[in-house]
Amino acid sequence: MPEKTGSGNFANVRHLQRELEKLKQSILALGAVTEGRVQTAVRAVESLDEKSAKWIMDSDYEIDEMEVDIEEECLKLLALYQPVAVDLRFIAVVIKINNDLERIGDEAANIAHRILEMAQSSRGSTQEVFDAPAMGDKVLAMLQQSLDALVHLDTNLANKILQADQQVDAAYWAAFRAITKIITENPHQVNYWINLLLVARHLERIADHATNVAEEVIYLVKGEVVRHMGRKSADWKPMTE
């Protein structure tokens, strides 16, 4: 078994660094795939594209498999090299980001499911109550920026994502209030509107996971834990049962 990275064994240290670089490329590849799924889901909402929605759902297993492979690689590196300091922090961050990216893939699949439901439902009023594509674009930008922050270890960009999350939260609650009002006025169209509201909820959850990635970038670079610090906007409240 290779010696610990702190032992001064230069060959093992060099080998570990190669493995860590491969791990970084793997997590970025997962990020690219996940980003593509979210982008497809956002575009599919606008036109209720059933074909794209079905593709997202049918291909979700690819993200699951990549997530498992990355987790196994992280555990292997921990067991073989017993890394310390920055190397250990990096692997810990990858494990967390890996989970968030997989959950983002799940949320994209959830949006796809809602699209299929909406396509089969009686369409709601033509009144614009929630601009799903606009919210989707903001969420997609957050995801893209979180991955850019990871690539460049950019904490300034990561902090901007934390602020953008508050805007998405506000957009979700505005949609919640508008759609619940519409449901009260048009109960015969409830299925369509509930699914539209759930699209908003899934987008808000993707923003949360993108924010998690940004927080992990800050931890990786600065060693600072910023989770739960001012994450929600002032008018945030838990969804009632």
C-alpha positions as CSV (number, residue, x, y, z in Angstrom):
1,M,0.0,0.0,0.0
2,P,1.4,3.5,-0.8
3,E,2.5,5.5,2.1
4,K,0.7,8.6,3.3
5,T,1.1,11.7,1.2
6,G,2.7,13.4,4.1
7,S,5.5,10.9,4.3
8,G,7.7,12.6,1.8
9,N,7.3,9.8,-0.7
10,F,7.6,11.9,-3.9
11,A,6.5,9.2,-6.3
12,N,3.3,8.6,-4.4
13,V,2.6,12.3,-4.1
14,R,3.1,12.8,-7.8
15,H,0.8,9.8,-8.5
16,L,-1.9,11.2,-6.2
17,Q,-1.8,14.6,-8.0
18,R,-2.4,12.8,-11.3
19,E,-5.3,11.0,-9.8
20,L,-6.7,14.2,-8.3
21,E,-6.5,15.9,-11.7
22,K,-8.4,13.0,-13.2
23,L,-11.0,13.3,-10.5
24,K,-11.4,17.0,-11.2
25,Q,-12.0,16.2,-14.9
26,S,-14.6,13.6,-13.9
27,I,-16.6,16.0,-11.7
28,L,-16.4,18.7,-14.4
29,A,-17.7,16.2,-17.0
30,L,-20.6,15.3,-14.7
31,G,-21.3,19.0,-14.3
32,A,-21.4,19.5,-18.1
33,V,-23.8,16.6,-18.6
34,T,-26.0,17.9,-15.8
35,E,-26.0,21.4,-17.2
36,G,-27.1,20.0,-20.5
37,R,-30.0,18.3,-18.9
38,V,-31.1,21.4,-17.1
39,Q,-30.8,23.5,-20.3
40,T,-33.0,21.0,-22.2
41,A,-35.6,20.9,-19.4
42,V,-35.8,24.7,-19.3
43,R,-36.3,24.9,-23.1
44,A,-38.8,22.1,-23.0
45,V,-41.0,23.9,-20.4
46,E,-41.6,26.8,-22.8
47,S,-43.0,24.6,-25.6
48,L,-44.1,21.6,-23.5
49,D,-41.8,19.5,-25.6
50,E,-42.8,15.9,-24.7
51,K,-40.0,14.4,-26.8
52,S,-37.3,16.2,-25.0
53,A,-39.0,15.5,-21.6
54,K,-39.0,11.8,-22.3
55,W,-35.4,11.9,-23.3
56,I,-34.4,13.6,-20.1
57,M,-36.2,11.0,-18.0
58,D,-34.9,8.1,-20.0
59,S,-31.3,9.2,-19.9
60,D,-31.2,10.1,-16.2
61,Y,-29.4,6.8,-15.5
62,E,-26.3,8.2,-17.2
63,I,-25.9,10.9,-14.5
64,D,-26.6,8.3,-11.8
65,E,-23.8,6.0,-13.1
66,M,-21.3,8.9,-13.3
67,E,-22.1,9.9,-9.8
68,V,-21.5,6.4,-8.5
69,D,-18.2,6.1,-10.4
70,I,-16.9,9.4,-9.0
71,E,-17.9,8.5,-5.4
72,E,-16.1,5.1,-5.8
73,E,-13.0,6.9,-7.1
74,C,-13.0,9.3,-4.1
75,L,-13.3,6.4,-1.7
76,K,-10.4,4.6,-3.5
77,L,-8.2,7.6,-3.2
78,L,-9.0,8.1,0.5
79,A,-8.1,4.4,1.1
80,L,-5.0,4.2,-1.0
81,Y,-3.3,7.5,-0.2
82,Q,-4.8,8.7,3.1
83,P,-4.5,12.3,1.8
84,V,-4.1,15.3,4.1
85,A,-4.5,19.0,4.1
86,V,-5.6,20.5,0.8
87,D,-5.8,17.1,-1.0
88,L,-8.2,15.8,1.6
89,R,-10.3,18.9,1.4
90,F,-10.5,18.6,-2.3
91,I,-11.8,15.0,-2.2
92,A,-14.3,15.9,0.5
93,V,-15.6,18.8,-1.7
94,V,-15.8,16.6,-4.7
95,I,-17.9,14.1,-2.8
96,K,-20.4,16.8,-1.8
97,I,-20.5,18.4,-5.2
98,N,-21.0,15.0,-6.8
99,N,-24.1,14.5,-4.7
100,D,-25.4,18.0,-5.6
101,L,-24.9,17.4,-9.3
102,E,-26.8,14.1,-9.2
103,R,-29.6,15.8,-7.3
104,I,-29.7,18.5,-10.0
105,G,-30.1,15.7,-12.6
106,D,-33.0,14.4,-10.6
107,E,-34.7,17.8,-10.5
108,A,-34.3,18.1,-14.3
109,A,-36.0,14.7,-14.6
110,N,-38.7,15.9,-12.2
111,I,-39.3,19.0,-14.5
112,A,-39.5,16.6,-17.5
113,H,-42.2,14.6,-15.7
114,R,-44.2,17.8,-15.0
115,I,-43.9,18.8,-18.7
116,L,-45.6,15.5,-19.7
117,E,-48.3,16.1,-17.1
118,M,-48.9,19.6,-18.3
119,A,-49.0,18.6,-22.0
120,Q,-51.8,16.2,-21.2
121,S,-53.7,18.7,-19.0
122,S,-56.2,21.4,-19.9
123,R,-54.0,24.4,-20.4
124,G,-54.5,27.2,-17.9
125,S,-55.5,30.8,-18.6
126,T,-53.4,32.7,-21.1
127,Q,-52.8,35.2,-18.4
128,E,-49.1,35.3,-17.6
129,V,-48.7,34.5,-14.0
130,F,-45.2,32.9,-14.0
131,D,-42.4,33.2,-16.5
132,A,-40.9,29.7,-16.2
133,P,-38.3,30.2,-19.0
134,A,-37.0,33.4,-17.4
135,M,-36.6,31.7,-14.0
136,G,-35.1,28.7,-15.7
137,D,-32.5,30.9,-17.5
138,K,-31.5,32.5,-14.2
139,V,-31.2,29.1,-12.5
140,L,-29.2,27.7,-15.5
141,A,-26.9,30.7,-15.3
142,M,-26.3,30.0,-11.6
143,L,-25.4,26.4,-12.4
144,Q,-23.0,27.4,-15.2
145,Q,-21.3,30.0,-12.9
146,S,-21.0,27.6,-10.1
147,L,-19.1,25.2,-12.4
148,D,-17.0,28.1,-13.7
149,A,-16.2,29.0,-10.1
150,L,-15.0,25.4,-9.5
151,V,-12.9,25.4,-12.6
152,H,-11.2,28.7,-11.7
153,L,-11.5,28.4,-7.9
154,D,-13.1,31.8,-8.1
155,T,-14.6,32.8,-4.8
156,N,-15.8,36.2,-6.0
157,L,-18.0,34.4,-8.6
158,A,-19.1,31.9,-5.9
159,N,-20.3,34.7,-3.7
160,K,-22.3,36.2,-6.5
161,I,-24.1,32.9,-6.8
162,L,-25.1,33.0,-3.2
163,Q,-26.7,36.4,-3.8
164,A,-28.5,35.2,-6.9
165,D,-30.1,32.4,-4.9
166,Q,-32.1,34.9,-3.0
167,Q,-33.5,36.3,-6.2
168,V,-34.6,32.8,-7.3
169,D,-36.2,32.3,-3.9
170,A,-38.2,35.5,-4.3
171,A,-39.2,34.5,-7.9
172,Y,-40.5,31.1,-6.5
173,W,-42.6,32.7,-3.8
174,A,-44.0,35.2,-6.3
175,A,-45.0,32.3,-8.5
176,F,-46.4,30.5,-5.5
177,R,-48.7,33.4,-4.6
178,A,-49.8,34.0,-8.2
179,I,-50.5,30.4,-9.1
180,T,-52.4,29.6,-5.9
181,K,-54.6,32.6,-6.6
182,I,-55.3,31.3,-10.2
183,I,-56.1,27.8,-8.8
184,T,-58.7,29.4,-6.5
185,E,-60.3,31.2,-9.4
186,N,-60.0,28.3,-11.9
187,P,-60.4,25.0,-10.0
188,H,-61.2,23.1,-13.1
189,Q,-57.7,23.7,-14.4
190,V,-56.0,22.7,-11.2
191,N,-53.8,19.9,-12.6
192,Y,-52.1,22.2,-15.1
193,W,-51.4,24.9,-12.5
194,I,-50.1,22.6,-9.8
195,N,-47.7,21.1,-12.2
196,L,-46.5,24.6,-13.3
197,L,-46.0,25.4,-9.6
198,L,-44.0,22.2,-9.1
199,V,-41.8,23.3,-12.1
200,A,-41.0,26.4,-10.2
201,R,-40.3,24.4,-7.1
202,H,-37.9,22.1,-9.0
203,L,-36.1,25.1,-10.5
204,E,-35.7,26.6,-7.0
205,R,-34.2,23.4,-5.8
206,I,-31.7,23.4,-8.7
207,A,-30.7,26.9,-7.6
208,D,-30.2,25.6,-4.1
209,H,-27.9,22.8,-5.3
210,A,-25.9,25.3,-7.5
211,T,-25.5,27.4,-4.4
212,N,-24.2,24.4,-2.5
213,V,-21.6,24.0,-5.2
214,A,-20.6,27.6,-4.8
215,E,-20.3,27.2,-1.1
216,E,-18.1,24.2,-1.5
217,V,-15.8,26.3,-3.8
218,I,-15.4,28.9,-1.0
219,Y,-14.6,26.1,1.5
220,L,-12.1,24.5,-0.9
221,V,-10.3,27.8,-1.5
222,K,-10.5,29.5,1.9
223,G,-11.4,26.8,4.3
224,E,-14.5,28.8,5.4
225,V,-17.8,27.1,6.0
226,V,-20.5,29.5,4.7
227,R,-23.5,27.1,4.6
228,H,-26.7,28.4,6.2
229,M,-25.3,32.0,6.4
230,G,-27.9,34.3,4.9
231,R,-29.1,31.8,2.3
232,K,-32.7,32.9,2.2
233,S,-34.4,36.2,1.4
234,A,-36.2,38.2,4.0
235,D,-39.7,37.1,3.0
236,W,-38.7,33.4,2.9
237,K,-41.0,31.0,4.7
238,P,-41.4,27.2,4.7
239,M,-43.9,25.7,2.4
240,T,-47.0,24.7,4.3
241,E,-48.1,21.0,4.2
